[in-house]
């Protein structure tokens, strides 16, 4: 039976209206590995197209099989990088394959030990309480934009504490994150910087990251002279080359910040849209650890990641040629009826819950433990001190096919605690 053409899930503007779950379902059911075009959008040039992978089993297969589906060949964004930038991008573990990837990952994993992360729990809790109290006390009409007043700063300050970034420098990290993550969004991103040809520079180009890399070298030098119990001290003493250190700092600053910066408002929004689920959580009928996993399932921080086929292969009946782009869609996999019963329902007690919001395989998120800690604490403190999660206006989503971002989230912040 002809089920018609595969629906588009590439256009970043689609995601400003909401994650296109109906389109994902059509793809999963009828075009599980679907050819997608890459037209010019928002001033960014057209590309050759890619394969969209939307079923859970296929997404996991791609993420685990680094020999067939490489992070190294074309990096991990849908858009092709400038060929001149590719050697530079391959310095980061995000764009490497084993065994090189494993060597560098073990280095940074020593800095992200669970014991070190857990030692920050009291500081994270104090920050959540302070920010929520300030949002409530500063609300003139009983509502506040939780992105502006709480979640952006919460994610940023927690990360800079873990990294060991001085307080005076924290605004730089947010500026860099917004430029790199929000580049597809005309409202959220700063004005793009243009190259000699008048076209926007890729926000991950070396030309735009020099300031960040210079800062990373300066901070590492300071940590060698003044060591502390933080991630940058560990990296500064790990014997890394300058290029490796710079790319670790880039990855930790952007990915480490934006994981919670995206997931926290997404979780609060999901709770605001399901009062019964929120009431069950507030009453203790849903274990909080399971609730965190379910909120991550329904609002993964990252929407898509690219791999490049290293050899001719076949996936879900489609012949894929060496060099083809293969893009996994996390939110689609997290709603696959073949794995999740009633996937459109927010089930805060769901178990098992094999979501892929933090990826799978060799590139599973290094900071997942720290992200879960922050999310758990924020939800606990919201329940303890704030009214039931309730929308006070329309949220705004990031224009992006990469980051599942919320840029405005007006919630009611005055009234009886949850």
FIKELO-996796 format. One record per residue (C-alpha): residue number from 1; x, y, z; residue in one letter. Coordinates in nm, 3 decimals. Example, Ala and Ser with C-alpha at 12.3 -4.5 7.8 and 13.67 -1.06 7.14 Angstrom:
BEGIN
nr=1 px=1.230 py=-0.450 pz=0.780 rest=a
nr=2 px=1.367 py=-0.106 pz=0.714 rest=s
This chain:
BEGIN
nr=1 px=0.000 py=0.000 pz=0.000 rest=x
nr=2 px=0.128 py=0.349 pz=-0.088 rest=x
nr=3 px=0.134 py=0.559 pz=0.226 rest=x
nr=4 px=0.239 py=0.875 pz=0.045 rest=x
nr=5 px=0.561 py=1.071 pz=0.078 rest=x
nr=6 px=0.747 py=1.087 pz=0.405 rest=x
nr=7 px=0.658 py=1.404 pz=0.600 rest=x
nr=8 px=0.926 py=1.667 pz=0.657 rest=x
nr=9 px=1.086 py=1.668 pz=1.002 rest=x
nr=10 px=1.387 py=1.881 pz=0.907 rest=x
nr=11 px=1.257 py=2.239 pz=0.897 rest=x
nr=12 px=1.362 py=2.406 pz=1.225 rest=x
nr=13 px=1.049 py=2.624 pz=1.215 rest=x
nr=14 px=0.830 py=2.317 pz=1.270 rest=x
nr=15 px=0.970 py=2.281 pz=1.619 rest=x
nr=16 px=0.873 py=2.632 pz=1.721 rest=x
nr=17 px=0.513 py=2.508 pz=1.710 rest=x
nr=18 px=0.589 py=2.192 pz=1.906 rest=x
nr=19 px=0.769 py=1.863 pz=1.854 rest=x
nr=20 px=0.600 py=1.707 pz=1.546 rest=x
nr=21 px=0.487 py=1.383 pz=1.711 rest=x
nr=22 px=0.217 py=1.314 pz=1.450 rest=x
nr=23 px=0.477 py=1.332 pz=1.174 rest=x
nr=24 px=0.712 py=1.112 pz=1.375 rest=x
nr=25 px=0.440 py=0.850 pz=1.409 rest=x
nr=26 px=0.377 py=0.849 pz=1.034 rest=x
nr=27 px=0.747 py=0.798 pz=0.981 rest=x
nr=28 px=0.774 py=0.519 pz=1.240 rest=x
nr=29 px=0.472 py=0.337 pz=1.099 rest=x
nr=30 px=0.535 py=0.378 pz=0.725 rest=x
nr=31 px=0.881 py=0.529 pz=0.664 rest=x
nr=32 px=1.102 py=0.429 pz=0.961 rest=x
nr=33 px=1.417 py=0.523 pz=0.770 rest=x
nr=34 px=1.301 py=0.810 pz=0.549 rest=x
nr=35 px=1.479 py=1.024 pz=0.296 rest=x
nr=36 px=1.461 py=1.393 pz=0.391 rest=x
nr=37 px=1.558 py=1.698 pz=0.189 rest=x
nr=38 px=1.763 py=1.989 pz=0.322 rest=x
nr=39 px=1.634 py=2.306 pz=0.158 rest=x
nr=40 px=1.776 py=2.647 pz=0.238 rest=x
nr=41 px=1.613 py=2.764 pz=0.561 rest=x
nr=42 px=1.654 py=3.088 pz=0.756 rest=x
nr=43 px=1.953 py=3.189 pz=0.548 rest=x
nr=44 px=2.141 py=2.862 pz=0.600 rest=x
nr=45 px=2.246 py=2.689 pz=0.276 rest=x
nr=46 px=2.079 py=2.383 pz=0.128 rest=x
nr=47 px=2.230 py=2.039 pz=0.180 rest=x
nr=48 px=2.225 py=1.702 pz=0.005 rest=x
nr=49 px=1.960 py=1.542 pz=0.226 rest=x
nr=50 px=1.973 py=1.268 pz=0.489 rest=x
nr=51 px=1.803 py=0.957 pz=0.627 rest=x
nr=52 px=1.570 py=1.020 pz=0.926 rest=x
nr=53 px=1.563 py=0.729 pz=1.173 rest=x
nr=54 px=1.260 py=0.732 pz=1.405 rest=x
nr=55 px=1.200 py=0.383 pz=1.553 rest=x
nr=56 px=1.356 py=0.312 pz=1.891 rest=x
nr=57 px=1.530 py=-0.010 pz=1.788 rest=x
nr=58 px=1.683 py=0.152 pz=1.480 rest=x
nr=59 px=1.794 py=0.461 pz=1.675 rest=x
nr=60 px=1.968 py=0.242 pz=1.933 rest=x
nr=61 px=2.127 py=0.033 pz=1.657 rest=x
nr=62 px=2.273 py=0.342 pz=1.490 rest=x
nr=63 px=2.399 py=0.492 pz=1.815 rest=x
nr=64 px=2.569 py=0.167 pz=1.921 rest=x
nr=65 px=2.727 py=0.072 pz=1.587 rest=x
nr=66 px=3.010 py=0.323 pz=1.552 rest=x
nr=67 px=3.183 py=0.114 pz=1.285 rest=x
nr=68 px=2.893 py=0.152 pz=1.045 rest=x
nr=69 px=2.758 py=0.488 pz=1.161 rest=x
nr=70 px=3.047 py=0.723 pz=1.228 rest=x
nr=71 px=3.059 py=1.041 pz=1.435 rest=x
nr=72 px=3.403 py=1.119 pz=1.295 rest=x
nr=73 px=3.337 py=1.129 pz=0.920 rest=x
nr=74 px=3.098 py=1.424 pz=0.908 rest=x
nr=75 px=3.058 py=1.535 pz=1.272 rest=x
nr=76 px=2.720 py=1.520 pz=1.448 rest=x
nr=77 px=2.504 py=1.808 pz=1.317 rest=x
nr=78 px=2.264 py=1.762 pz=1.027 rest=x
nr=79 px=2.418 py=2.042 pz=0.828 rest=x
nr=80 px=2.752 py=1.958 pz=0.669 rest=x
nr=81 px=3.035 py=2.155 pz=0.828 rest=x
nr=82 px=3.269 py=2.359 pz=0.615 rest=x
nr=83 px=3.535 py=2.108 pz=0.499 rest=x
nr=84 px=3.801 py=2.344 pz=0.634 rest=x
nr=85 px=3.640 py=2.323 pz=0.981 rest=x
nr=86 px=3.605 py=1.945 pz=0.992 rest=x
nr=87 px=3.957 py=1.862 pz=1.124 rest=x
nr=88 px=3.898 py=2.115 pz=1.400 rest=x
nr=89 px=3.556 py=1.973 pz=1.491 rest=x
nr=90 px=3.701 py=1.622 pz=1.511 rest=x
nr=91 px=3.907 py=1.723 pz=1.815 rest=x
nr=92 px=3.607 py=1.690 pz=2.044 rest=x
nr=93 px=3.493 py=1.349 pz=2.171 rest=x
nr=94 px=3.145 py=1.422 pz=2.037 rest=x
nr=95 px=3.287 py=1.394 pz=1.686 rest=x
nr=96 px=3.518 py=1.097 pz=1.736 rest=x
nr=97 px=3.483 py=0.721 pz=1.708 rest=x
nr=98 px=3.644 py=0.451 pz=1.924 rest=x
nr=99 px=3.920 py=0.386 pz=2.005 rest=x
nr=100 px=4.028 py=0.754 pz=2.002 rest=x
nr=101 px=3.695 py=0.853 pz=2.154 rest=x
nr=102 px=3.736 py=0.611 pz=2.445 rest=x
nr=103 px=4.079 py=0.741 pz=2.539 rest=x
nr=104 px=3.961 py=1.099 pz=2.572 rest=x
nr=105 px=3.629 py=1.002 pz=2.730 rest=x
nr=106 px=3.807 py=0.816 pz=3.010 rest=x
nr=107 px=4.007 py=1.131 pz=3.081 rest=x
nr=108 px=3.702 py=1.351 pz=3.129 rest=x
nr=109 px=3.510 py=1.073 pz=3.306 rest=x
nr=110 px=3.766 py=1.093 pz=3.586 rest=x
nr=111 px=3.659 py=1.453 pz=3.636 rest=x
nr=112 px=3.286 py=1.368 pz=3.637 rest=x
nr=113 px=3.290 py=1.104 pz=3.911 rest=x
nr=114 px=2.956 py=1.042 pz=4.083 rest=x
nr=115 px=3.118 py=1.127 pz=4.417 rest=x
nr=116 px=3.225 py=1.470 pz=4.291 rest=x
nr=117 px=2.883 py=1.535 pz=4.139 rest=x
nr=118 px=2.698 py=1.422 pz=4.452 rest=x
nr=119 px=2.913 py=1.652 pz=4.664 rest=x
nr=120 px=2.741 py=1.943 pz=4.489 rest=x
nr=121 px=2.391 py=1.832 pz=4.592 rest=x
nr=122 px=2.358 py=2.069 pz=4.889 rest=x
nr=123 px=2.478 py=2.363 pz=4.679 rest=x
nr=124 px=2.238 py=2.273 pz=4.400 rest=x
nr=125 px=1.948 py=2.253 pz=4.647 rest=x
nr=126 px=2.032 py=2.587 pz=4.802 rest=x
nr=127 px=2.045 py=2.747 pz=4.459 rest=x
nr=128 px=1.708 py=2.601 pz=4.359 rest=x
nr=129 px=1.548 py=2.737 pz=4.676 rest=x
nr=130 px=1.703 py=3.080 pz=4.631 rest=x
nr=131 px=1.601 py=3.116 pz=4.267 rest=x
nr=132 px=1.246 py=2.989 pz=4.321 rest=x
nr=133 px=1.199 py=3.219 pz=4.619 rest=x
nr=134 px=1.327 py=3.516 pz=4.421 rest=x
nr=135 px=1.094 py=3.434 pz=4.130 rest=x
nr=136 px=0.797 py=3.414 pz=4.364 rest=x
nr=137 px=0.883 py=3.728 pz=4.561 rest=x
nr=138 px=0.956 py=3.930 pz=4.248 rest=x
nr=139 px=0.635 py=3.843 pz=4.064 rest=x
nr=140 px=0.407 py=4.146 pz=4.047 rest=x
nr=141 px=0.108 py=3.965 pz=3.897 rest=x
nr=142 px=0.158 py=3.622 pz=4.055 rest=x
nr=143 px=0.342 py=3.477 pz=3.756 rest=x
nr=144 px=0.698 py=3.465 pz=3.629 rest=x
nr=145 px=0.891 py=3.349 pz=3.324 rest=x
nr=146 px=1.070 py=3.049 pz=3.474 rest=x
nr=147 px=1.328 py=3.041 pz=3.195 rest=x
nr=148 px=1.442 py=3.396 pz=3.264 rest=x
nr=149 px=1.410 py=3.389 pz=3.642 rest=x
nr=150 px=1.508 py=3.032 pz=3.733 rest=x
nr=151 px=1.611 py=2.764 pz=3.486 rest=x
nr=152 px=1.870 py=2.948 pz=3.273 rest=x
nr=153 px=2.059 py=3.068 pz=3.578 rest=x
nr=154 px=2.011 py=2.742 pz=3.766 rest=x
nr=155 px=2.171 py=2.536 pz=3.489 rest=x
nr=156 px=2.450 py=2.785 pz=3.428 rest=x
nr=157 px=2.554 py=2.841 pz=3.791 rest=x
nr=158 px=2.545 py=2.471 pz=3.875 rest=x
nr=159 px=2.771 py=2.395 pz=3.580 rest=x
nr=160 px=3.016 py=2.675 pz=3.654 rest=x
nr=161 px=3.043 py=2.555 pz=4.014 rest=x
nr=162 px=3.128 py=2.205 pz=3.893 rest=x
nr=163 px=3.376 py=2.337 pz=3.637 rest=x
nr=164 px=3.533 py=2.583 pz=3.879 rest=x
nr=165 px=3.461 py=2.898 pz=3.674 rest=x
nr=166 px=3.490 py=3.221 pz=3.877 rest=x
nr=167 px=3.161 py=3.400 pz=3.943 rest=x
nr=168 px=3.269 py=3.708 pz=3.748 rest=x
nr=169 px=3.306 py=3.505 pz=3.427 rest=x
nr=170 px=2.976 py=3.318 pz=3.430 rest=x
nr=171 px=2.797 py=3.553 pz=3.194 rest=x
nr=172 px=3.048 py=3.464 pz=2.922 rest=x
nr=173 px=2.942 py=3.100 pz=2.932 rest=x
nr=174 px=2.575 py=3.187 pz=2.884 rest=x
nr=175 px=2.660 py=3.419 pz=2.593 rest=x
nr=176 px=2.862 py=3.146 pz=2.422 rest=x
nr=177 px=2.589 py=2.887 pz=2.479 rest=x
nr=178 px=2.315 py=3.108 pz=2.336 rest=x
nr=179 px=2.520 py=3.185 pz=2.026 rest=x
nr=180 px=2.609 py=2.822 pz=1.958 rest=x
nr=181 px=2.276 py=2.659 pz=2.047 rest=x
nr=182 px=2.029 py=2.924 pz=1.932 rest=x
nr=183 px=2.178 py=2.994 pz=1.591 rest=x
nr=184 px=1.869 py=2.874 pz=1.400 rest=x
nr=185 px=1.631 py=3.096 pz=1.596 rest=x
nr=186 px=1.597 py=3.454 pz=1.464 rest=x
nr=187 px=1.473 py=3.577 pz=1.803 rest=x
nr=188 px=1.685 py=3.378 pz=2.047 rest=x
nr=189 px=2.024 py=3.402 pz=1.880 rest=x
nr=190 px=2.251 py=3.704 pz=1.859 rest=x
nr=191 px=2.297 py=3.849 pz=1.511 rest=x
nr=192 px=2.507 py=3.599 pz=1.314 rest=x
nr=193 px=2.865 py=3.691 pz=1.240 rest=x
nr=194 px=2.938 py=3.696 pz=0.869 rest=x
nr=195 px=3.232 py=3.555 pz=0.678 rest=x
nr=196 px=3.417 py=3.726 pz=0.392 rest=x
nr=197 px=3.153 py=3.602 pz=0.145 rest=x
nr=198 px=2.876 py=3.774 pz=0.343 rest=x
nr=199 px=2.721 py=3.445 pz=0.458 rest=x
nr=200 px=2.672 py=3.352 pz=0.826 rest=x
nr=201 px=2.963 py=3.172 pz=0.985 rest=x
nr=202 px=2.883 py=2.835 pz=1.136 rest=x
nr=203 px=2.858 py=2.897 pz=1.513 rest=x
nr=204 px=3.094 py=2.605 pz=1.569 rest=x
nr=205 px=3.356 py=2.745 pz=1.334 rest=x
nr=206 px=3.704 py=2.810 pz=1.477 rest=x
nr=207 px=3.655 py=3.174 pz=1.375 rest=x
nr=208 px=3.380 py=3.212 pz=1.636 rest=x
nr=209 px=3.531 py=3.006 pz=1.916 rest=x
nr=210 px=3.867 py=3.176 pz=1.962 rest=x
nr=211 px=3.748 py=3.376 pz=2.262 rest=x
nr=212 px=3.616 py=3.066 pz=2.437 rest=x
nr=213 px=3.934 py=2.869 pz=2.368 rest=x
nr=214 px=4.157 py=3.149 pz=2.491 rest=x
nr=215 px=3.955 py=3.159 pz=2.810 rest=x
nr=216 px=3.987 py=2.781 pz=2.852 rest=x
nr=217 px=4.367 py=2.803 pz=2.832 rest=x
nr=218 px=4.377 py=3.088 pz=3.083 rest=x
nr=219 px=4.148 py=2.906 pz=3.326 rest=x
nr=220 px=4.354 py=2.585 pz=3.298 rest=x
nr=221 px=4.673 py=2.778 pz=3.371 rest=x
nr=222 px=4.509 py=2.930 pz=3.677 rest=x
nr=223 px=4.393 py=2.587 pz=3.798 rest=x
nr=224 px=4.745 py=2.447 pz=3.765 rest=x
nr=225 px=4.867 py=2.721 pz=3.997 rest=x
nr=226 px=4.559 py=2.725 pz=4.221 rest=x
nr=227 px=4.402 py=2.375 pz=4.214 rest=x
nr=228 px=4.054 py=2.314 pz=4.348 rest=x
nr=229 px=3.805 py=2.029 pz=4.371 rest=x
nr=230 px=3.653 py=2.094 pz=4.030 rest=x
nr=231 px=3.645 py=1.956 pz=3.678 rest=x
nr=232 px=3.878 py=2.212 pz=3.523 rest=x
nr=233 px=4.146 py=2.135 pz=3.782 rest=x
nr=234 px=4.128 py=1.767 pz=3.687 rest=x
nr=235 px=4.148 py=1.848 pz=3.315 rest=x
nr=236 px=4.428 py=2.099 pz=3.366 rest=x
nr=237 px=4.641 py=1.829 pz=3.530 rest=x
nr=238 px=4.547 py=1.551 pz=3.284 rest=x
nr=239 px=4.830 py=1.616 pz=3.038 rest=x
nr=240 px=4.597 py=1.717 pz=2.756 rest=x
nr=241 px=4.718 py=1.909 pz=2.455 rest=x
nr=242 px=4.583 py=2.264 pz=2.430 rest=x
nr=243 px=4.349 py=2.166 pz=2.144 rest=x
nr=244 px=4.203 py=1.878 pz=2.346 rest=x
nr=245 px=4.156 py=2.097 pz=2.652 rest=x
nr=246 px=3.986 py=2.367 pz=2.447 rest=x
nr=247 px=3.740 py=2.124 pz=2.291 rest=x
nr=248 px=3.658 py=1.965 pz=2.626 rest=x
nr=249 px=3.581 py=2.309 pz=2.764 rest=x
nr=250 px=3.365 py=2.385 pz=2.460 rest=x
nr=251 px=3.172 py=2.059 pz=2.496 rest=x
nr=252 px=3.123 py=2.087 pz=2.873 rest=x
nr=253 px=3.024 py=2.451 pz=2.858 rest=x
nr=254 px=2.768 py=2.416 pz=2.582 rest=x
nr=255 px=2.635 py=2.062 pz=2.622 rest=x
nr=256 px=2.665 py=2.064 pz=3.001 rest=x
nr=257 px=2.474 py=2.388 pz=3.030 rest=x
nr=258 px=2.209 py=2.329 pz=2.768 rest=x
nr=259 px=2.110 py=1.979 pz=2.879 rest=x
nr=260 px=1.950 py=2.110 pz=3.198 rest=x
nr=261 px=1.869 py=2.449 pz=3.044 rest=x
nr=262 px=1.641 py=2.261 pz=2.801 rest=x
nr=263 px=1.518 py=1.975 pz=3.019 rest=x
nr=264 px=1.418 py=2.174 pz=3.329 rest=x
nr=265 px=1.158 py=2.404 pz=3.170 rest=x
nr=266 px=1.043 py=2.115 pz=2.950 rest=x
nr=267 px=0.967 py=1.907 pz=3.259 rest=x
nr=268 px=0.784 py=2.191 pz=3.434 rest=x
nr=269 px=0.582 py=2.253 pz=3.117 rest=x
nr=270 px=0.482 py=1.886 pz=3.095 rest=x
nr=271 px=0.365 py=1.896 pz=3.459 rest=x
nr=272 px=0.170 py=2.219 pz=3.400 rest=x
nr=273 px=-0.013 py=2.052 pz=3.112 rest=x
nr=274 px=-0.109 py=1.746 pz=3.319 rest=x
nr=275 px=-0.251 py=1.856 pz=3.657 rest=x
nr=276 px=-0.338 py=1.498 pz=3.757 rest=x
nr=277 px=0.018 py=1.380 pz=3.703 rest=x
nr=278 px=0.148 py=1.678 pz=3.899 rest=x
nr=279 px=-0.094 py=1.610 pz=4.186 rest=x
nr=280 px=0.024 py=1.249 pz=4.204 rest=x
nr=281 px=0.386 py=1.359 pz=4.213 rest=x
nr=282 px=0.322 py=1.621 pz=4.481 rest=x
nr=283 px=0.133 py=1.365 pz=4.691 rest=x
nr=284 px=0.421 py=1.118 pz=4.671 rest=x
nr=285 px=0.234 py=0.863 pz=4.461 rest=x
nr=286 px=0.507 py=0.862 pz=4.194 rest=x
nr=287 px=0.872 py=0.794 pz=4.285 rest=x
nr=288 px=1.068 py=1.106 pz=4.202 rest=x
nr=289 px=1.351 py=0.920 pz=4.028 rest=x
nr=290 px=1.102 py=0.757 pz=3.792 rest=x
nr=291 px=0.930 py=1.091 pz=3.739 rest=x
nr=292 px=1.260 py=1.248 pz=3.632 rest=x
nr=293 px=1.309 py=0.972 pz=3.374 rest=x
nr=294 px=0.957 py=1.013 pz=3.239 rest=x
nr=295 px=0.989 py=1.389 pz=3.212 rest=x
nr=296 px=1.315 py=1.334 pz=3.024 rest=x
nr=297 px=1.139 py=1.088 pz=2.795 rest=x
nr=298 px=0.865 py=1.336 pz=2.700 rest=x
nr=299 px=1.107 py=1.629 pz=2.674 rest=x
nr=300 px=1.454 py=1.512 pz=2.565 rest=x
nr=301 px=1.705 py=1.798 pz=2.567 rest=x
nr=302 px=1.835 py=1.703 pz=2.220 rest=x
nr=303 px=1.604 py=1.634 pz=1.927 rest=x
nr=304 px=1.846 py=1.482 pz=1.677 rest=x
nr=305 px=2.200 py=1.367 pz=1.621 rest=x
nr=306 px=2.373 py=1.282 pz=1.297 rest=x
nr=307 px=2.601 py=0.997 pz=1.200 rest=x
nr=308 px=2.762 py=0.930 pz=0.861 rest=x
nr=309 px=2.757 py=0.585 pz=0.699 rest=x
nr=310 px=3.112 py=0.448 pz=0.685 rest=x
nr=311 px=3.014 py=0.170 pz=0.442 rest=x
nr=312 px=2.720 py=0.060 pz=0.231 rest=x
nr=313 px=2.460 py=-0.090 pz=0.463 rest=x
nr=314 px=2.089 py=-0.153 pz=0.509 rest=x
nr=315 px=1.859 py=-0.021 pz=0.781 rest=x
nr=316 px=1.486 py=-0.101 pz=0.808 rest=x
nr=317 px=1.486 py=-0.216 pz=0.447 rest=x
nr=318 px=1.654 py=0.094 pz=0.309 rest=x
nr=319 px=1.985 py=0.074 pz=0.125 rest=x
nr=320 px=2.222 py=0.333 pz=0.268 rest=x
nr=321 px=2.536 py=0.428 pz=0.079 rest=x
nr=322 px=2.874 py=0.506 pz=0.231 rest=x
nr=323 px=2.887 py=0.879 pz=0.296 rest=x
nr=324 px=2.511 py=0.918 pz=0.349 rest=x
nr=325 px=2.398 py=1.120 pz=0.648 rest=x
nr=326 px=2.192 py=0.916 pz=0.898 rest=x
nr=327 px=2.009 py=1.124 pz=1.160 rest=x
nr=328 px=1.846 py=0.973 pz=1.470 rest=x
nr=329 px=1.546 py=1.151 pz=1.623 rest=x
nr=330 px=1.541 py=1.104 pz=2.000 rest=x
nr=331 px=1.190 py=1.238 pz=2.061 rest=x
nr=332 px=1.051 py=1.003 pz=1.796 rest=x
nr=333 px=1.224 py=0.701 pz=1.951 rest=x
nr=334 px=1.094 py=0.801 pz=2.295 rest=x
nr=335 px=0.736 py=0.780 pz=2.164 rest=x
nr=336 px=0.769 py=0.449 pz=1.982 rest=x
nr=337 px=0.461 py=0.235 pz=2.058 rest=x
nr=338 px=0.674 py=-0.074 pz=2.001 rest=x
nr=339 px=0.861 py=0.005 pz=2.322 rest=x
nr=340 px=0.645 py=0.241 pz=2.531 rest=x
nr=341 px=0.284 py=0.159 pz=2.623 rest=x
nr=342 px=0.058 py=0.460 pz=2.560 rest=x
nr=343 px=0.359 py=0.680 pz=2.483 rest=x
nr=344 px=0.159 py=1.004 pz=2.460 rest=x
nr=345 px=0.054 py=0.970 pz=2.824 rest=x
nr=346 px=0.270 py=1.124 pz=3.096 rest=x
nr=347 px=0.318 py=0.826 pz=3.330 rest=x
nr=348 px=0.544 py=0.944 pz=3.613 rest=x
nr=349 px=0.575 py=0.592 pz=3.749 rest=x
nr=350 px=0.668 py=0.437 pz=3.413 rest=x
nr=351 px=0.906 py=0.140 pz=3.444 rest=x
nr=352 px=1.099 py=0.025 pz=3.262 rest=x
nr=353 px=1.171 py=0.344 pz=3.075 rest=x
nr=354 px=1.448 py=0.289 pz=2.817 rest=x
nr=355 px=1.435 py=0.640 pz=2.671 rest=x
nr=356 px=1.726 py=0.765 pz=2.462 rest=x
nr=357 px=1.721 py=1.123 pz=2.586 rest=x
nr=358 px=2.087 py=1.095 pz=2.688 rest=x
nr=359 px=2.177 py=0.888 pz=2.383 rest=x
nr=360 px=2.311 py=0.533 pz=2.380 rest=x
nr=361 px=2.629 py=0.352 pz=2.290 rest=x
nr=362 px=2.978 py=0.501 pz=2.324 rest=x
nr=363 px=2.851 py=0.860 pz=2.318 rest=x
nr=364 px=2.595 py=0.830 pz=2.599 rest=x
nr=365 px=2.590 py=1.163 pz=2.786 rest=x
nr=366 px=2.883 py=1.202 pz=3.028 rest=x
nr=367 px=2.694 py=1.453 pz=3.240 rest=x
nr=368 px=2.374 py=1.248 pz=3.275 rest=x
nr=369 px=2.426 py=1.189 pz=3.649 rest=x
nr=370 px=2.472 py=1.562 pz=3.714 rest=x
nr=371 px=2.172 py=1.649 pz=3.498 rest=x
nr=372 px=1.948 py=1.401 pz=3.683 rest=x
nr=373 px=2.062 py=1.540 pz=4.018 rest=x
nr=374 px=1.975 py=1.895 pz=3.915 rest=x
nr=375 px=1.636 py=1.800 pz=3.774 rest=x
nr=376 px=1.539 py=1.591 pz=4.077 rest=x
nr=377 px=1.633 py=1.871 pz=4.317 rest=x
nr=378 px=1.451 py=2.139 pz=4.117 rest=x
nr=379 px=1.128 py=1.937 pz=4.104 rest=x
nr=380 px=1.152 py=1.858 pz=4.476 rest=x
nr=381 px=1.198 py=2.222 pz=4.566 rest=x
nr=382 px=0.918 py=2.331 pz=4.335 rest=x
nr=383 px=0.675 py=2.090 pz=4.501 rest=x
nr=384 px=0.783 py=2.201 pz=4.847 rest=x
nr=385 px=0.765 py=2.577 pz=4.797 rest=x
nr=386 px=0.560 py=2.667 pz=4.490 rest=x
nr=387 px=0.198 py=2.631 pz=4.379 rest=x
nr=388 px=0.091 py=2.356 pz=4.145 rest=x
nr=389 px=0.269 py=2.393 pz=3.812 rest=x
nr=390 px=0.023 py=2.598 pz=3.605 rest=x
nr=391 px=0.071 py=2.797 pz=3.287 rest=x
nr=392 px=0.019 py=3.172 pz=3.313 rest=x
nr=393 px=0.067 py=3.239 pz=2.942 rest=x
nr=394 px=0.187 py=3.082 pz=2.621 rest=x
nr=395 px=0.534 py=2.927 pz=2.632 rest=x
nr=396 px=0.777 py=2.990 pz=2.347 rest=x
nr=397 px=0.987 py=2.720 pz=2.190 rest=x
nr=398 px=1.328 py=2.752 pz=2.029 rest=x
nr=399 px=1.340 py=2.745 pz=1.649 rest=x
nr=400 px=1.570 py=2.445 pz=1.620 rest=x
nr=401 px=1.575 py=2.090 pz=1.486 rest=x
nr=402 px=1.862 py=2.012 pz=1.724 rest=x
nr=403 px=1.785 py=2.146 pz=2.073 rest=x
nr=404 px=1.443 py=2.091 pz=2.232 rest=x
nr=405 px=1.451 py=2.436 pz=2.388 rest=x
nr=406 px=1.195 py=2.645 pz=2.576 rest=x
nr=407 px=1.280 py=3.015 pz=2.562 rest=x
nr=408 px=0.982 py=3.147 pz=2.763 rest=x
nr=409 px=0.774 py=2.965 pz=3.024 rest=x
nr=410 px=0.524 py=3.182 pz=3.215 rest=x
nr=411 px=0.407 py=2.990 pz=3.526 rest=x
nr=412 px=0.199 py=3.084 pz=3.826 rest=x
nr=413 px=0.437 py=3.132 pz=4.121 rest=x
nr=414 px=0.209 py=3.261 pz=4.399 rest=x
nr=415 px=-0.046 py=3.062 pz=4.592 rest=x
nr=416 px=-0.043 py=2.756 pz=4.821 rest=x
nr=417 px=0.256 py=2.525 pz=4.784 rest=x
nr=418 px=0.215 py=2.228 pz=4.547 rest=x
